[in-house]
């Protein structure tokens, strides 16, 4: 593409993009993932940024506010993870820093306005379960954060900064799609794919699955 074509593509929206935008406006769940998939891929991509802005601008005020609240939530987790990773100290000191950040910033944020999990909008998180949060011993120092939810069950996720989760996300999407296709043919493999969401090119959230036996 020459420069004039690139400039034009940042303004015009393809029929496929327009179709997806309209479907995402109608379906709240689809809209949630449409927003975050675009957001993770739109860094430095003018065309995708334009599609994202077009989608958000057409949403009702209430849904736009929800997505903004989710973005603030993710930005907070990203900054916590970055601070913990940048702390050149022992793991206990990193855990101490994480607890301080969760107590002083995230807990008041959630208590003032619960947030739907971007990676799993079926759950609305209302508070942090401090005793179940931790920092993993790794060069990236990913953090595990456990939440109380409005639906009842505890929900834990791992948040990472410095790792591109978009390929992992794609693999889980393919597994989920194949699982649905097999179910349509009456072949149920009893799979429960875990939730994963890349929130940017170098950060994202993964549903935390505790260690268990294969039989379980």
Secondary structure, DSSP 8 states (H G I E B T S, - for coil): --HHHHHHHTT---HHHHHHHHHHHH-HHHHHHHHHHHHHH-TT-HHHHHHHHHHHHHS-HHHHHHHHHHHHHHHHHHHHHHHHHH--S-HHHHHHHHHHHIIIIIHHHHHHS-EEETTEEEEEEEEE-GGG-EE-SSTT--EEEEEEETTSS-EEEEEEESS--HHHHHHHHHHHHHHHHHHHTT---------EEE-SSSEEEEE------S--
